[in-house]
């Protein structure tokens, strides 16, 4: 019951605060990063969000490659990362009025995964954001997982972007964020989750993306065993 009340409160926060933030971002384009960061930090403070963090953020990395479990992944990084992040999301997320403008106002990149021409659009938009000093954020799984023991298969978008622009990559592994927050299921237990920032690197060799997936899976498995051992003890 407490979880549902907390989830309802989070929805109220989003419904009340986000429209105001969207208006501010459209009016003050140069300040949209600060507006997003403040909104996310207030959310984390109000709801007492707790995370166990490993590793360090590399401000020089130009693309963050992450697994995806929950909206909490986005909220947390928007609050904690010092750079102006640019999230790459599927185009369908831009259709709902409220959430759509929350992505469009700060010029996030929305892609149509069914279009054969989409890679050209993605590269064009990514070039613009990189030239404006932003750090790209991408979920190679392409959608949220259920928070089980295995990461979903990686799609090629992150690989193409990284190789095309010669980007420095920082992998980020989330574990337990879906258990913490699942808005669709009206579940907000607010249990502590784990975040691990892996060392950044500039890819070399043809198999780097496969090796990245394997490394992220290994790190995720380790976090998963720690988190759920604690939960079950």
N, C-alpha and C positions, 0 to 999 in steps of 0.2 A: 504493500500500500504506500509506504514511504517513497519507494522507487517511482511509482506512478505520479505521486504528488510532485516530486522533484522534476520529473520529466515534463509535467504540465507547466510547472513554473519556468522551465527552460524555454518551452514553446511561447509562453507569455512574454518572456524577455526578448526572444527573437522577434515576435510580432510587434512589440512596442518599440524596441530600440533600432532594429534594422532599417525600417522605413526612414527614420530620422537620419541614420548614418548614410543611407543611399542618397538622400537629398543633399547632405553635406559633401559627399564625394563628387556628385555632379557639379555642385557649385564651386568646390575648391579642389580641382583636379590634381594640383600639385601636392596636396596634403592628404590624398586618399590613403597612403601607407600609414600615416600617423592615426588617422581615424579608425582604420581597421585594427591596428594594434591596440589602441585604447579599448575598443569594443570587446576584443577577445580577452584582454587582461581583466577587464571588469567582470566578464562572465566567469573566468577562472577564480577570481577572488570571491564573488558572490556565492558560488556553489562549492567553494573549497576544494577545487580539483587538485588531486595529488598525483605526482608522477615520480618514478624512480629513474633517474637519468644516468646514462653511461656514455662516456666519450665527450667530445667537445664539438661545437659548431665551428665549421670552417667558413668564415665570411668570404673567402676568395673563391669558393666553389660556385660555379655558374648554373649547375643543375642539380636538384635534389631528386633522388630516385627512391621511392618509398613503397612499402606495402600499405594496403588500405583496409581498415576495418570499420571505421566509424567517422561521423562528422567531427568527433573529438580530435582526430588527426589534424584536421585543418585548423580548428580553433586553437589547439595547443601551439602549433608552429607559428601561426599568425601572432600569437602573444609573445612567443619566446625568441623567434629568429630576428636578428637585427636588420636583415636585408629587406628590400622591397620585393616580396615574392609575387610570382605570376603563376597561378595555377592553371594547368591544362586539364580541361574537363570535357566530357561528352556533351554534344550540342543540346541534347534533351534537357539538361539541367538549366539551360537558359530560357526554357519555355515558361515555367511557372513565373507569375508576375513578380512576386517578392524576391525569390531566390535568383531569378533570372537577372534582375537589375542589380542584385548584390554582386553578381559576376561581371556584368557589363559595365557598371559605373567605374570600377578600377581597372578596366581593360584586361580581364583575364582572357585566356584563349579557349574558345569553344570549338570543338571539332566534330564533324560528322563522320563517324567511323565506317559508314556504309558507302561513302562517296569515293570513287576511284581517284578524284582530283584532290582529295583532302590533304595528302602529304605536301603538295605544293603550297596550299593555304597555310598549313602548320609551319612550314619553313619560313614563309614570308612573315607571318605574325611573330614567330619566335625571334627572327632577326631584328624586328622593330623593338621588341621588349628588351633584348640583350643590348642593343645600342643605347637604350635608355637606362641602362644600369640595373636591370631587374634580374632576379635569380629565378630560373624556371623550376617548377615543381611538377612532377609527373608520377602517377601511379601506374607502373607498367602492367599490373594485373588488369587494369581497365575497368574495374568495378570493385565494390566492397566485398570482402570475404566474410565468412561466417565466424571467423575467429578460431578456426580449428587448428590442427597441428601442421598443416601444409599450406604453403603459399600457392596462389593460383598461378597458372602459366603466364609468363611474361609476353606481352605484345611488343612489336618492334619499334614503336614510336620513340621511346627513350634512346634506343640504340642509334636510330637514324639522326636524331637531333644532336646527340653527343658527337658522333663521327663527322657530321656535316660541318659543325661549327668548331670542332676541336675543343670541346668543353671539359673543364675540370669537374669531376663528378663527386658528390658526397652521398653515399647510401645512408638511408635512415630506416631503422626497423622499429615498428610499433608492435607492442604485444599487450593485449588486455583492454584496448580502448573500446571494443564492441561490448565487452562485459561491463565496462563503465557506463557507456552511453549508447543507447539504440533508440533514437527518437521514433522511428517507424513502429517499434514495438511498445512505445510508451514505457521505456525502461531506462532509468537513470540511477543505478546503484551507487555511483560515484566511488567505486572501489579504485584503489591506486592501480595505475598501469605502468608499463615500462617503455622507455624510449632509449634507443642506442644509436648514437652518431658514429658511424664507421669512418675510418680514415679516408680522406679524399684521394683521388688519383686521376691522372690523365690516361685514358685507355690506350693500351698497346696490344697488338696481336689480333687475330681474327676471332678468337674465342672469348674475348673479354666479357661479353654480355652473358654468355652461358656461365662463365666462372662467377660473375657477379650474382646471378640468380642462386647459384649453389652456396656462395658465401652468405648471402642474406638468409637463405633457408637454414643454414647451420646456426647463424646467430639467433634467428627467430626460435629455432628448436630449443636452444639453450635458455633463452628468456622464458619461453613457454613452460619449460620444466621447472624453472625457478618460481615463476608466478603461481602456477597451479599447485606446486608442492606446498607453497605458503598458504594458499587458499584452502587446501584440504587438510592442513595440519591442525 
